[in-house]
């Protein structure tokens, strides 16, 4: 889709589904092959986006007037058609049938020349008609006469002017007249400066010339509209050839996008077989670069209905089955396949269960999601299906998962479909060895270096190599022995030395953060000062009275002789508690408040006092 140019071609690609008609499929593949050959012989075709052309033709068919910009777009499309037609004419020399679509393209030279003569730079040109050329000359003369008249009036009334040049206000030519001389220049005041000292006046003489200029512009507008209408009618006359050009260019854009993809992926044209077979030589996953991808050799059919693929984790099993399925799907979409050669049958549907379909919102576990997909596959499968399943039976108890996997394989075999399945169950490998029409396959693994080789060997079962991989990654020998005993009932070790394989006797611990717990009795010390307590303030050892208890930062308010201070509780020592100095209901405002505040508070407790507030001292941060 990224290689296409027109929106219609992109949309067609977006909606492409595998073709079920052999005749149609062969036609699509031929189209891809020929477009690639044209690209190789003649280079990239001069395709352009035709966005907006359908809208333009619709406007012209309704009798509305096209703009100069829209007519320029029509001309651009015709230029592109001419270039594409010339490109295809060159392709005829190679006897490529796709090149003969040039016969469906019409350059429409008369229409292109008419638009070129009348429209330039998205505007109606002076050369569009003799009348328009004369009108525009008259407009230029009228504008020049207005400027000369304005300059003459400025020179004649120099003492009345704020500036020595004219200016435009609201599209009209004005003179900058000083406020005190506004009656010296007869005319209309159209604007004034920010200070009000300058008035912009349109003299009567300029007003008359302006009316004449506007008349010429109206005539220009009428003539431009007449020309545009004439060209619109001509576009409508050629609407059917234009639509044919659009359809042909969009069809070729779709075909060339397939050819470009084939070139980009160095693909091969697949051979369509009558039987349900898949033969791939040096196949690659379409999303993997050729230089970094290990090619896949694969074959199924001819008496082999299913292949069970086993091998180590990260060994390429999933990529292998995806590669096979994608090559088959690309073929039935009319595309070339990223491989050296391919011989493929046609399939009525492609059914797959790959990945973890776990969903919290739908209450699906890993196993539930797999089984849901598997059951849906079994409902749709038939003898023309291609089924791929990754990690069949995983996500649950191994014994029960193995049983389910065998039952699913039996059902797939009865359906007659071709199927590819990956698994780690050893019982499935045994099942494949005994069952006719099902083969084991393994992904190769370098046991010396413990690295996957990403190559498939059909006819042999593989091992997961989990213990070897864990050993290489540094799992201690003691843990490996326990794992080996749990898995196989033996503690025999490999002949390799632990040091050479990376295994050690113990697992080396790494430093990690710890939770810091508060020690008992070491929490925040409670501050027990109360209002009215007699205290000593350090370091001056002055005696004071607590007038406000400590806040959350441990700062309290203490009244000393003649002043009140804020001070941290750590610098205060309790001398005599308040309950030993004052009665239980003692009014501390007598000690701490001013006489004015106490009187105002007393009055406000009895009645409303307008405009007065009680002032309380607040802590200054």
C-alpha positions in Angstrom: 0.0 0.0 0.0 2.9 2.3 0.7 4.2 1.7 -2.8 0.9 2.8 -4.4 0.2 6.5 -5.4 -3.5 6.9 -5.9 -6.0 6.6 -3.1 -8.2 4.2 -5.1 -5.3 1.8 -5.5 -4.5 2.1 -1.8 -8.1 1.3 -0.9 -8.2 -1.6 -3.2 -5.0 -3.0 -1.6 -6.5 -2.4 1.8 -9.6 -4.5 0.9 -7.6 -7.3 -0.9 -8.5 -10.8 0.3 -7.2 -14.2 -0.9 -8.6 -15.1 -4.3 -10.6 -18.4 -4.6 -11.0 -18.4 -8.4 -8.0 -20.1 -10.1 -8.7 -18.1 -13.3 -8.7 -14.8 -11.5 -5.7 -15.7 -9.5 -3.6 -16.6 -12.6 -4.6 -13.3 -14.1 -3.5 -11.4 -10.9 -0.2 -13.2 -10.8 0.4 -12.5 -14.5 -0.3 -8.8 -13.9 2.3 -8.8 -11.1 4.9 -10.6 -13.2 4.4 -8.2 -16.1 4.4 -5.0 -14.0 7.7 -6.2 -12.5 9.1 -6.9 -16.0 8.1 -3.4 -17.1 9.8 -1.9 -14.0 13.0 -3.8 -14.8 12.9 -2.8 -18.5 11.6 0.8 -18.4 12.1 2.0 -14.8 9.5 3.5 -12.5 6.3 4.6 -14.3 5.3 8.3 -14.1 2.2 7.7 -11.9 0.7 10.6 -10.0 -2.1 11.0 -7.4 -5.4 11.9 -9.0 -7.1 13.1 -5.8 -9.9 15.5 -6.5 -10.4 14.5 -10.2 -13.8 12.8 -9.6 -15.0 15.8 -7.7 -14.0 18.1 -10.6 -15.8 15.9 -13.1 -18.9 15.9 -10.9 -18.8 19.8 -10.7 -18.5 20.1 -14.5 -21.4 17.6 -15.0 -23.7 19.6 -12.8 -23.1 22.8 -14.8 -21.2 24.6 -12.0 -18.1 26.6 -12.8 -14.6 25.2 -12.2 -12.0 27.4 -10.7 -8.6 28.1 -12.3 -6.9 25.9 -9.7 -9.2 22.9 -10.6 -8.5 23.5 -14.3 -4.8 23.4 -13.5 -5.3 20.1 -11.8 -7.1 18.7 -14.9 -4.2 19.9 -17.1 -1.7 18.2 -14.6 -3.6 15.0 -14.9 -3.5 15.1 -18.7 0.2 15.8 -18.6 0.6 12.7 -16.4 -1.5 10.6 -18.8 0.6 11.6 -21.7 3.8 10.6 -19.9 2.3 7.3 -18.8 1.1 6.6 -22.3 4.7 7.2 -23.7 6.1 5.0 -20.9 3.8 2.1 -21.9 4.5 2.6 -25.6 8.2 1.8 -24.8 7.0 -1.3 -23.0 5.3 -2.7 -26.1 8.8 -3.3 -27.5 9.2 -6.1 -25.0 5.9 -7.7 -25.9 4.4 -7.2 -22.4 0.6 -7.3 -22.6 0.2 -4.9 -19.6 1.9 -2.2 -21.8 -1.0 -2.4 -24.2 -3.2 -0.6 -21.6 -1.7 2.5 -23.3 -4.7 2.1 -25.7 -7.0 3.0 -22.9 -5.3 6.3 -22.2 -6.1 9.4 -24.1 -3.9 12.5 -23.8 -6.7 14.8 -25.0 -4.3 17.4 -26.5 -7.1 19.9 -27.5 -8.3 20.1 -23.9 -4.8 20.4 -22.5 -3.8 23.1 -24.9 -7.0 25.1 -24.2 -6.4 25.0 -20.5 -2.6 25.9 -21.0 -3.6 28.9 -23.1 -6.1 30.2 -20.6 -4.7 29.3 -17.2 -1.2 30.0 -15.8 0.0 29.6 -12.3 -3.5 28.7 -11.1 -5.0 32.0 -12.5 -6.7 33.0 -15.7 -4.0 34.4 -17.9 -4.2 37.6 -20.0 -3.9 35.4 -23.1 -7.2 33.7 -22.4 -9.0 36.2 -24.6 -8.4 39.5 -26.4 -11.2 41.1 -24.4 -9.6 40.1 -21.1 -6.3 41.5 -22.2 -7.8 44.9 -23.1 -9.8 45.1 -19.9 -6.7 44.4 -17.7 -4.7 47.0 -19.7 -7.5 49.5 -18.9 -7.3 48.5 -15.2 -3.6 49.2 -15.2 -4.1 52.6 -16.8 -6.8 53.5 -14.3 -4.6 52.5 -11.4 -1.7 54.5 -12.8 -3.9 57.5 -13.3 -5.1 57.4 -9.7 -1.6 57.2 -8.4 -0.4 60.1 -10.5 -3.5 62.2 -9.5 -2.8 61.4 -5.8 0.9 62.4 -6.1 -0.1 65.6 -7.9 -2.5 66.6 -5.1 0.1 65.8 -2.4 2.7 68.1 -4.1 0.1 70.8 -4.6 -1.0 70.7 -0.9 2.3 69.8 0.7 1.7 71.9 3.9 -1.6 70.0 4.5 -0.1 66.5 4.4 1.4 64.4 7.2 3.4 62.3 4.7 4.7 62.7 1.2 3.0 59.6 -0.2 -0.5 58.2 -0.6 -1.8 55.1 1.1 -4.7 52.6 0.9 -7.5 52.3 3.4 -10.3 49.7 3.0 -9.1 49.2 -0.6 -9.3 52.9 -1.6 -6.5 55.3 -2.3 -6.3 58.1 0.3 -4.2 61.1 1.2 -2.7 61.6 4.7 -4.2 65.0 5.7 -3.4 66.8 8.9 -6.4 67.1 11.1 -6.4 70.9 11.1 -6.5 71.0 7.3 -9.3 68.5 6.7 -11.5 71.1 5.1 -8.8 72.1 2.6 -9.1 68.7 0.8 -12.7 68.0 -0.3 -13.5 64.3 0.0 -14.5 61.5 2.3 -12.6 60.7 5.5 -12.1 56.9 5.5 -9.8 56.5 8.5 -7.6 58.2 11.0 -4.3 57.6 12.7 -4.0 56.2 16.2 -3.2 59.7 17.6 -6.1 61.3 15.6 -3.7 63.9 14.2 -3.8 62.4 10.7 -7.0 61.8 8.6 -7.0 59.6 5.6 -9.1 61.4 3.0 -10.3 60.1 -0.4 -10.5 63.2 -2.6 -13.5 63.6 -4.8 -11.3 63.4 -7.9 -9.9 60.1 -6.8 -13.4 58.8 -5.9 -14.5 59.4 -9.5 -11.4 57.5 -10.8 -12.1 54.7 -8.3 -15.6 54.2 -9.6 -14.2 53.9 -13.1 -11.6 51.4 -11.9 -14.3 49.3 -10.2 -16.3 49.2 -13.4 -13.3 47.8 -15.2 -12.9 45.2 -12.5 -16.5 44.1 -12.8 -16.0 43.6 -16.5 -12.8 41.7 -15.8 -14.7 39.4 -13.4 -17.4 38.8 -16.0 -14.9 37.9 -18.7 -12.9 35.6 -16.3 -16.2 33.8 -15.4 -17.1 33.5 -19.1 -13.7 31.9 -19.8 -14.0 29.5 -16.9 -17.5 28.4 -17.9 -16.3 27.8 -21.4 -13.4 25.6 -20.2 -15.8 23.8 -17.8 -18.1 22.9 -20.6 -15.1 21.6 -22.6 -14.0 19.5 -19.6 -17.5 18.1 -19.3 -17.4 17.2 -23.0 -14.4 15.1 -22.4 -15.7 13.6 -19.1 -15.9 10.0 -20.3 -12.3 9.8 -21.7 -11.1 11.5 -18.5 -12.9 9.0 -16.3 -11.4 6.2 -18.5 -7.9 7.7 -17.9 -8.5 7.8 -14.2 -9.7 4.1 -14.1 -6.7 3.0 -16.2 -4.2 4.9 -14.1 -5.6 3.5 -10.9 -5.5 0.0 -12.3 -1.9 0.4 -13.4 -1.0 1.9 -10.0 -2.4 -1.2 -8.3 -0.5 -3.5 -10.7 2.8 -1.6 -10.4 2.6 -1.5 -6.6 2.6 -5.4 -6.7 5.6 -5.3 -9.1 7.5 -2.8 -6.9 6.9 -5.1 -3.9 8.2 -8.1 -5.8 11.4 -6.1 -6.8 11.8 -4.9 -3.2 11.6 -8.4 -1.7 13.3 -10.1 -4.7 10.3 -12.4 -4.9 9.5 -15.2 -7.3 6.3 -15.9 -9.3 4.7 -19.0 -7.6 3.4 -21.9 -9.6 -0.2 -22.8 -8.9 -0.7 -26.6 -8.4 -4.0 -28.4 -8.8 -3.3 -30.5 -5.6 -3.0 -29.3 -2.0 0.7 -29.0 -1.8 3.3 -26.5 -0.5 6.8 -26.5 -1.8 9.1 -23.6 -0.9 12.7 -23.2 -1.7 14.7 -20.5 0.3 11.6 -18.9 1.6 11.9 -15.8 3.8 9.4 -14.1 6.1 8.2 -11.0 4.2 9.1 -8.6 7.1 12.7 -9.9 7.5 15.6 -8.5 5.5 17.1 -11.0 3.1 20.7 -10.5 4.3 19.7 -11.3 7.9 17.2 -14.1 7.3 18.0 -17.8 7.2 16.1 -19.2 4.2 13.5 -21.9 4.9 13.2 -25.2 2.9 9.7 -26.6 3.2 7.5 -29.2 1.6 4.1 -30.6 2.6 1.5 -32.6 0.6 2.1 -35.5 -1.7 0.8 -37.9 1.0 2.0 -35.7 4.0 -1.0 -34.0 5.6 0.6 -32.5 8.8 3.9 -31.5 10.1 4.7 -31.3 13.9 7.6 -28.9 14.5 9.7 -29.2 17.6 12.9 -27.6 18.7 14.4 -25.2 21.2 12.8 -21.9 22.4 13.8 -19.0 20.2 14.7 -21.5 17.5 12.4 -20.1 14.9 9.4 -22.5 15.0 6.8 -19.7 15.0 8.6 -17.7 12.3 8.7 -20.8 10.2 5.0 -21.6 10.3 4.2 -17.9 9.8 6.5 -17.8 6.8 4.7 -20.7 5.2 1.2 -19.3 5.8 2.2 -15.8 4.6 3.7 -17.1 1.4 0.5 -19.0 0.7 -1.7 -15.9 1.5 0.5 -13.6 -0.6 0.2 -16.0 -3.5 -3.6 -16.1 -3.4 -3.6 -12.3 -3.2 -1.8 -12.3 -6.5 1.6 -11.3 -5.1 5.0 -12.8 -5.7 6.5 -14.8 -2.9 9.8 -13.9 -1.1 11.7 -17.1 -2.0 13.8 -18.7 -4.7 10.9 -20.8 -6.0 7.4 -21.8 -4.9 4.8 -24.4 -5.9 1.6 -23.9 -4.1 -2.0 -25.2 -4.1 -5.0 -23.0 -3.5 -6.7 -22.9 -0.1 -10.3 -21.9 0.7 -9.3 -20.5 4.1 -6.3 -19.9 6.4 -6.9 -20.8 10.0 -4.3 -20.0 12.7 -3.9 -19.9 16.4 -0.7 -18.0 17.2 0.3 -15.9 20.3 -1.2 -15.4 23.7 -4.9 -14.3 23.5 -5.1 -13.7 27.2 -7.8 -11.0 28.0 -8.8 -9.6 31.3 -11.8 -7.7 29.8 -13.2 -10.9 28.2 -12.2 -13.2 31.2 -9.9 -15.3 29.0 -6.8 -17.1 30.4 -4.0 -18.2 28.1 -5.4 -21.7 27.8 -9.0 -20.5 27.4 -8.0 -18.2 24.6 -6.1 -21.0 22.8 -9.0 -23.4 23.2 -11.5 -20.8 22.0 -9.4 -20.3 18.8 -8.9 -24.0 18.3 -12.6 -24.8 18.6 -13.4 -22.0 16.1 -10.8 -23.4 13.7 -12.3 -26.9 14.0 -15.7 -25.5 13.1 -14.4 -24.0 9.9 -11.8 -26.4 8.7 -12.2 -28.4 5.5 -10.0 -30.4 3.1 -9.0 -27.1 1.3 -7.9 -25.4 4.5 -4.4 -24.5 5.7 -4.1 -24.6 9.5 -1.2 -23.4 11.6 -1.1 -23.7 15.4 1.6 -22.5 17.7 2.3 -24.3 21.0 -0.8 -26.6 20.7 -2.1 -27.7 24.1 0.0 -25.2 26.1 -1.1 -23.1 29.1 -2.5 -25.9 31.2 -1.5 -29.2 32.9 1.0 -30.9 30.6 -0.6 -34.3 30.7 -4.1 -33.0 29.9 -2.7 -30.4 27.4 -1.0 -33.3 25.6 -4.2 -35.2 25.5 -6.1 -32.3 24.1 -3.3 -31.7 21.5 -3.6 -35.3 20.3 -7.4 -35.0 20.0 -7.1 -31.8 18.0 -4.6 -33.4 15.6 -6.9 -36.4 15.1 -9.7 -34.0 14.2 -7.5 -32.0 11.8 -6.4 -35.2 10.1 -10.0 -36.4 9.6 -10.8 -33.0 8.0 -8.3 -33.6 5.2 -6.7 -30.1 5.7 -2.9 -29.4 5.6 -1.7 -28.3 9.1 1.5 -27.2 10.7 1.8 -27.4 14.5 4.6 -26.4 16.9 4.9 -28.2 20.3 7.3 -29.1 23.1 5.3 -32.3 24.2 7.5 -35.5 23.7 4.3 -37.6 23.4 3.2 -35.5 20.4 6.6 -36.4 18.7 5.9 -40.1 19.4 2.4 -39.7 18.0 3.7 -38.1 14.8 6.2 -40.9 14.3 3.5 -43.6 14.5 0.7 -41.8 12.6 0.6 -42.1 8.8 0.5 -38.8 6.9 2.1 -36.8 9.8 5.8 -36.0 10.0 8.0 -34.6 12.7 10.2 -31.7 11.9 12.8 -29.9 14.0 14.6 -26.6 14.0 18.3 -27.1 14.1 20.4 -26.1 17.1 24.2 -25.7 17.6 24.7 -27.8 20.7 28.4 -26.8 21.0 27.6 -23.1 21.1 24.0 -23.4 22.3 22.7 -21.2 19.5 19.7 -21.8 17.2 20.5 -22.2 13.5 16.9 -21.3 12.2 16.9 -24.2 9.8 14.1 -26.8 9.5 14.8 -30.5 9.0 11.6 -32.4 8.0 11.4 -36.1 9.2 13.2 -35.7 12.5 12.0 -34.7 15.9 13.8 -32.0 17.9 14.5 -31.3 21.5 13.7 -28.2 23.5 17.3 -28.0 24.9 16.0 -26.1 27.8 18.6 -27.5 30.3 21.5 -26.7 27.9 20.2 -23.1 27.3 19.8 -22.6 31.1 23.3 -23.9 31.7 24.8 -21.6 29.1 22.9 -18.6 30.6 24.5 -19.4 34.0 22.2 -21.6 36.0 24.2 -23.2 38.8 25.1 -26.9 38.5 23.2 -27.8 41.7 20.0 -26.4 40.2 20.6 -28.2 36.9 21.0 -31.5 38.7 17.7 -31.0 40.6 16.0 -30.0 37.3 17.5 -33.1 35.5 16.4 -35.4 38.2 12.9 -33.9 38.3 12.6 -34.2 34.5 14.3 -37.5 33.7 14.9 -39.2 37.1 18.7 -39.0 36.8 21.4 -36.6 38.0 24.0 -37.5 35.4 25.9 -34.4 34.2 27.4 -33.6 30.9 31.0 -34.2 30.2 31.5 -30.4 30.0 33.2 -28.7 32.9 31.0 -26.2 34.7 33.6 -23.4 34.2 33.5 -23.8 30.4 29.7 -23.9 30.1 29.2 -21.0 32.4 27.5 -23.1 35.2 28.7 -22.6 38.8 28.1 -24.3 42.1 26.0 -21.5 43.5 23.9 -18.7 42.1 25.7 -15.4 42.6 23.4 -12.9 44.4 23.3 -9.3 43.4 22.8 -6.4 45.6 19.2 -5.2 45.9 17.5 -2.5 48.0 15.9 -3.3 51.4 12.8 -1.9 53.2 13.8 0.3 56.1 11.7 -0.5 59.1 11.2 1.9 62.0 12.8 0.7 65.2 10.5 0.2 68.3 10.4 3.2 70.5 12.3 5.4 68.0 9.3 7.1 66.5 8.5 10.8 66.5 8.8 12.2 70.0 5.5 13.6 71.2 5.6 17.4 72.0 3.8 18.0 75.3 3.7 21.8 75.7 0.3 23.3 76.4 -1.1 26.9 76.4 -0.2 28.6 79.6 2.8 26.5 80.5 5.6 28.4 82.1 8.9 27.6 80.2 12.5 28.6 80.0 13.9 29.6 76.5 17.5 28.8 75.7 20.1 30.0 75.3 19.2 33.3 77.0 17.4 31.3 79.8 14.5 33.8 79.7 11.2 32.9 81.4 8.0 32.9 79.2 4.5 31.5 78.8 3.3 29.3 75.9 0.6 31.1 74.0 0.2 28.7 71.1 1.0 25.0 71.0 3.5 23.5 68.6 2.6 22.9 65.0 3.5 19.9 62.9 7.1 21.2 62.5 7.6 21.5 66.3 7.5 25.3 66.4 5.5 27.0 69.2 4.6 30.5 70.2 6.1 31.9 73.5 5.3 35.2 75.1 8.3 36.8 76.7 8.4 40.2 78.5 7.2 42.8 76.0 7.1 40.5 72.9 6.0 37.2 71.5 8.4 34.9 69.6 8.2 31.7 67.5 10.7 29.1 68.7 11.5 25.4 68.1 10.3 23.1 71.0 13.9 21.8 71.4 15.0 25.1 72.7 12.2 25.3 75.3 12.2 23.6 78.8 9.0 23.2 80.8 9.1 24.8 84.3 5.5 24.8 85.6 2.6 23.2 83.7 -0.5 25.5 83.1 -2.8 23.4 85.2 -0.7 24.3 88.3 -0.7 28.0 87.5 -4.3 28.7 86.4 -7.8 27.5 87.2 -9.4 25.0 84.8 -11.5 27.5 82.8 -9.1 30.4 82.9 -9.5 33.0 80.1 -6.0 33.2 78.5 -7.0 36.2 76.4 -6.4 38.3 79.5 -2.8 37.4 79.3 -2.2 37.2 75.6 -4.6 39.5 73.8 -4.5 43.3 73.5 -7.2 45.4 75.4 -8.6 46.5 72.0 -9.0 43.0 70.7 -10.6 41.8 74.0 -13.1 44.7 73.9 -14.0 44.1 70.2 -14.4 40.4 70.8 -16.7 41.1 73.7 -18.8 43.5 71.6 -19.0 41.1 68.7 -20.2 38.4 71.0 -23.2 40.6 71.9 -24.0 42.4 68.6 -23.0 43.0 64.9 -20.1 45.4 64.7 -19.8 46.8 61.1 -16.3 47.1 59.5 -14.3 45.7 62.4 -12.2 42.5 62.6 -10.4 40.8 65.4 -6.6 40.7 64.5 -4.8 37.5 65.4 -1.1 37.2 65.2 0.0 34.7 62.6 3.3 33.0 62.2 5.6 34.6 59.6 7.4 31.9 57.6 
